[in-house]
């Protein structure tokens, strides 16, 4: 991994890697976090993206997804998504 950068204290990290297999990258990243911070942090390779112009609180679909057990998830607002995209663009250009 190279060109590693983080966005505020959100837990988001952007980096480049030569590895093509997302699962291998996720495993390596999870191991590195555990080794350096002694934290067991799962790194997921699947994402669900929803556009919620009226907010998550008024979305019936978001409520249904949130009630599923076990539910593991996180939410990013549009400003954070934009900042992460800008960071990713910066390291690929």
N, C-alpha and C positions, 0 to 999 in steps of 0.2 A: 504494500500500500504506500502511496506517495501523495503529495499535495493534499495533506489532511488538514481540514479546517472545521471548526465547530461554529454553530450559530447560537449566540448568547448562552444562557444556561438551560436550554430547552432539551438537551439530550440528543440533538440532531448533529450528525457528522456527515461531511461530504469528502470523498476521496477518490483517487484513481487507483486502479489495480489492473494487472495483466491477466488475472484469472478470469476465465469466461464463465465458470460455474457459480451461480449465486449462492448455492448451498455451501460450497467450500469457503467462499468469502465470509458468509454468515458464521460458520463454525470457527474460522480463524479469528474473526473479530470478537466473538463471544469469549473465546479462550484468552485472547489478549486482555480483554477487560477484566476477566477473572484473575489473571496473573498479576496485573498491575494494581487493581483496586480491591481485590478479594471480594468481588461482587459477582453473583450469579445472574447474568443479564442475558435473557434469551434474545436472539436476533432473528427476526422473522423475514422471510423472503416473499410473503404475500401481503398485498395491500388492498384495501377497499377505499375507493375515492368517491365521495359524494359531494355534489354541489348543493349547498343549502342556503339559498339567498335570504330566506326568512329566519335563519338560525336553526340550530339543532333541536332546540326545545319545541319547535312547532312542526317537526318532521315526524310523520307517522312511521316511515321506513326506519329512521334512525332509532326510534323508540323500540321497534320490533327487534332490530339487530342488538341493541343494548341489553335486552331481556334474555337473550340466548345464553345458555350456560354450557360450558364455561365461556365467559366473555373476556377476552383480553384485547384491549384496544387503546388507542390514543387519538387525540384530535389536534389538528393544526389549523389555525386560522389562515385566511388567504394571504395576509401580509407575510407570515412565516413561510408559506409555500413559495411565494415570490422571491423571498430572500434566499431560500435554499436553491431555487432554480438559478438565480443569478450567480450563486457560489459555484454551482456545478458548471455553468457556462464558462465561468472565469478559468477553471482549471482544465477545461477541454479545448480552449482556444489558444 
